[in-house]
Amino acid sequence: MENSVLKVSNLSHRYSKDWAIRDISFEYNQKGVLGLVGSNGAGKSTTMNIMCGVLNQTEGEVFINGVNLRENPVEAKKHIGFLPQKPPLHFDLTIDEYLTHCAHLRLVDKKNIKSAVAAAKDKCGLDHFSKRVIRNLSGGFQQRVGIAQSILHDPKFVVMDEPTNGLDPNQILEIRGLINTIAEERLVIFSTHILSEVENTCDHIKMIESGNLVFDGTMNDFNHYIEPNTLQVNLMAPPVIDDIKSLAGVIDVEALSKNDFKIKFDTNNDISEKIVQHSVNNGWRLKEINMDKVSLETIFAKLSKYKQYN
């Protein structure tokens, strides 16, 4: 049976008397981008540091490609790539010098170092900058160098902490594309506080709050965690508002314009079907109907208060 790329089993850690995370478990054996989100102090960084072998957990186990990280850290770390929030760059080295140095640190076989550096540069779009001193690169290209060092040894699992932080909009788009390309061949854990980055980059989301795993699902699951209770309709021959309010399940109606209405409804009722049917029967001439989407911020806020209500 094929080993999971990442398996976290009953993971707990405490600093002094306080538990930072408690009994976190999940398993992942797919390629793609996994978003790790949570409020400040929720336990996200502690979890990442443990998964990267930077911190030894108080309880539980982490397996990377089937290797127990605590029992055999050197072997496990051969399968881990890590890009911290501040890339570990040596600014007075050229890209070639720096990546060669990293290859030695990663115990890449000497005969394979040149090809490993070339492959990482090619993947990250750095071929034409090989002899450029790192401090002379733009922020976006410095980030590319940081990403290159994280995949230099061809790991199965890569952790990236806030990889688009501090970049301009064009650089963010470039780094997003690069992350998605890298994730075609391996599992990438992407940690960020920017929910739009999660939405545009991640396939799955795990959310940690108050040290507990409070959400584990696809991006689509996250988007629909809270069922929307409003929709907007455009009626070419609208009735008076009271006629719409009289529909079973409608809580309130707001006129946005002569033809546009925002309808708040009870989520237990299929209002869309009723509006379509009443439009046909009464000549309202329905032109458009759209379910309002609950914002990511609203979903995050509800999940972040999970422990408060439980």
Phi, psi and omega in degrees: 000135182292137179290149173291144176297318181219128175226122178245123187236113175050047185282127177218147177209141177227148173253118186060243182261348187263133177279124176277320174222154185218116170056053178267129179222135169194163181221140183219128181224043180230161169274160180130188183249122179253119181274132175246112185235164179166161178291165173299131180082007183284340182115005183295312181294322177300316180298315180296316181297324177292316181296334179268357179081014179279332185227135176272128183287158176285317180219160175090178184225152173234130178241129177247114184053039177085356182261129178289118187294324181283322183282328183221067187297323182295315180292318181296319184289346173296338182258004184247133169245145185220126172243102178290170183302323174253105185306137184279067186266150170255103193290342181268001177263156171282168179301315180299316181296316182293312182292327175296318177300315180296324179297321176295317179298327181274007177059032174293135179307133186306322182288346181255357186298313183300316181289326178294318178296317180297319181294319180294319178296318180296316181297325185260008177068040184246007186304320185277002183239018188306321184263006181281134176291135189300323182295342181269003178272155174292166179302321180296319181283331173297322177294324177298321178295319177299319178292321180300318179293333182284340181246006186304323184263014177056057181285159177274343188222123181234132177250127179236119183260112180050055187292344180252008182296129176083003181266155177280168185305320179293318179295323178299315179299319181295316181292322175304311181299320180295317179299316180295325177295315179298323183287353175291340186244353186200172175274128177242125171263125187243115180252131180201156173265352185267108187294330177295328177291321177299312183298322185273349188239326193266148174267318181233159180227138167236128182243129178251133179217131182053035177082003182242150175280111186255349176209139179210104182185187180283167176300324178294320176299318180296316180300330184251018179298321174252121181288128180295149180234018174224151173218162180241137180231151173241120182241123182287332178229070188289150174277182171291152185303323182299330177293323178287319180298334183285348179294137180300128178098345179281128181265320181200157178225132177241127177278116179273332176199189180300325185244353185250136184224143174253124187244122174264134187220164174285125185295348178278357182245142177273082184292324182304313181296321180294320181294318178300314182295317179292327177296318179293315185288331188244006175070035179284345178057063179297124180256324184207143175217128184223132175281129176293144180261133176288132184293152177299325180297321179294318179296316179300316181298319180294315180293324183292342177262011185308309185289336180295329185257005182234000000 
